Amino acid sequence: MSETRFLDLPGGRLAYDDSGDGGDGGPLIVCLPSMLDLRSQYRFLRPLLLKAGYRVVTVDQRGMGESSARWPEYGSTPLAHDLLALLRHLDAGPALVYGCSNGAAAAVWVAAEAPELIEGLVLAAPFVRDGEAGFAQKLTIALMRVPGLAVPLYMSYYPKWEPVPPADFAEHKAKLKASLKEPGRGGVIAGYLSMSHAEAEARLDRVRAPVLVIMGTGDIDWPDPAAEAEWVAQKLDGRVVLLDGAGHHPHVEFPEKVAEAVTAFQRSL
């Protein structure tokens, strides 16, 4: 991971890294991890994109990693405002935004509100609308809002998102758990679990940027991941790459396949 940089915003401090910007003029890709994870979620995809000649920026969502712990609010729309501020701060022209989970909702919001900043969208395991959770999932979410239970319950659920775990899965999970237990982060999990993606869904018909949807067939967050991917692609006039067996973090489980899809998509723009 390159040296951490910071962007001071009205509600807190956003942490990110910026690699491949040494004057080579490579296309800019900004990567947003899924909610309640670290920007090191891109530890496998990032070097592949750098090797392909891209400038890669990865971001810690508010409340996570090296970003400030306490913010006035958390969720897809606040993240969208952070992304908008970051793209303007980078001042590098239109970017390709790779958004995972709620990061996809933030990317859609910015593409609708500031299309001049977006070259294209890669939406991985996208939440661009509110899904219908089953009873067990609703119960787990409710319990995660209970002080003292949030972190252990969340960490017990986390492996379900990576059914094809990488070799360093335990190490990354331990790093994430330690981050969530840092002072000031006690309300972060509950803050994200209360969010809605309705503002992103309301803007779907305003997105004009090219879109690639990447979905794993093993994504536990949707009863039919393939159908959800097709719905998103139809709404955004995009195309779909389905990864057999992948979960909610496809770039962690199959980084080479994702890098191939992303580079082909970017070169087609």
Secondary structure, 3 states (H helix, E strand, C coil): CCCCEEEEECCEEEEEEEECCCCCCCCEEEEECCCCCCHHHHCCHHHHHHHCCCEEEEEECCCCCCCCCCCCCCCHHHHHHHHHHHHHHHCCCCEEEEEECHHHHHHHHHHHHCHHHEEEEEEECCCCCCCCCCHHHHHHHHHHCCCCCHHHHHHHHHHHHCCCCCCCHHHHHHHHHHHHCCCCCCCHHHHHHCCCCHHHHCCHHHCCCCEEEEEECCCCCCCCHHHHHHHHHHHHCCEEEEECCCCCCHHHHCHHHHHHHHHHHHHCC
